[in-house]
Amino acid sequence: MTGWSAPVRTPEALKAYAAAEQDRAARPDRYRLGTDAVDIVIDRGTRGAGAGVLGEPGQWRPGVQQYLASAEEDGRLNALGALTAQRTAAGRLAARVAIARYLHEHPATEHRSMPAPIIITGGWRTGTTFLFRLLGRDPRLRAPLPAELGAPWRLPGDLDRDERTRRLEAAAGGQYLLHVLNPTMAIVHDSGPHLPEECVLGMGTTLRNWGFAATTRLDSYATWLAGQNFADEYAQHRRMLQILDAGDGRRWILKAPAHTAELRHVAATYPGACIVQLHRDIVETVTSGASLFATYRSTYSDHVDGADVGRFQTAQTELWLRRAVAARAAETDVTWLDVRYTDLVADPEPTVRRIYAAAQMEPPDIAGMLAEHHRAQPRDGKGKHRYQPEEFGIVPGEVRERLRFYTETLE
């Protein structure tokens, strides 16, 4: 078995990459990373208003510095990757400003009560997306869309329905760039403006976000994240939902594998929540996750090494699961439910029924909901995701031994 190979780029994608390289030569500041780019990012994120509008510097400046430094030193980014990294940092600062402004203009928002959410988490590639989008079809639940997560202040819960539809359609207009640059991503993890998406897309206004390291090689940033306190980030996560919440009694259904690393903060932020943790064969989990990361990173880098991704994914999985085991051993005011991937795939109806029982909700017509979901999003409908441990330097026996502390908790 040879090493992992990046997807072949389409002619349309090659034109986009070439155009970015030409633009970088003409306008280098738009692509600058590292500590030299901090002031550029602050200026872009605040539209020239300056750092004063971003609030307490200790909450956001260290993250900006670490993220930009890691993107430059570790990222191996092409021009589009550098442009995207700088835009990500500036965009999260812009969101910080906009959310603060919205809350200042609507002070009652932070006091708005919401039903306790259902939160789906687990290792990468454990079935979280399937379960999340399936449950999102229940009209009593609400799964967030990418536009809502990216700019909640533009789609607040009290927005007129017609205006909301207009804004969502405007946000969805044009081609979905990721699918243009890397069509293979639709096979590995289908996404798009009309599909509910994981809520880490709305996180990072303190520039602390585990999801950043999925799309970009950010080893030193990930190491820094491991020592950070995410309390402020999850407080902001709750404010985001309060802005979006329509006050109509629907429960939020949320999902993100990255919550696995921060279950202590998830439980503290959302008392009464039902947290569903999915579990898959650990070698499959690590290998499929490495394939996802490698494919995603190949959009923004011309130098993605499969073994390097496998090393990172194995270490990150161990870190996240150790923290998850510790969080679940502590006393919390949430309901935990474990779901095995094999049960979800082989016998989804009783598995989903267990989730409704844990969430203390009457189950809907689950069979009908499953049929509707499979019609709309058939399994492998855009191609089958194929991968092997050897492509990523993963030795199954070593992974099983390294993560035995976790798998033994499931026995």
Secondary structure, DSSP 8 states (H G I E B T S, - for coil): ----------HHHHHHHHHHHHHHHH-GGGG--SGGGHHHHHHHHTTTS-GGGG--HHHHHHHHHHHHHHHHHH--B-HHHHHHHHHHHHHHHHHHHHHHHHHHH-GGGGG------EEEEESTTSSHHHHHHHHTTSTTEE---HHHHH-GGGS-TTS-HHHHHHHHHHHT-S--HHHHH-TTHHHHS---TTS---GGGG--TTS--TTHHHHS--HHHHHHHTT---HHHHHHHHHHHHHH--SSS-EEEEE-GGGGGGHHHHHHHSTT-EEEEEE--HHHHHHHHHHHHHHHHTTTBS---HHHHHHHHHHHHHHHHHHHHHHHHS--SSEEEEEEHHHHHH-HHHHHHHHHHHTT-----HHHHHHHHHHHS-TTTT------GGGGT--HHHHHHHTHHHHGGG-
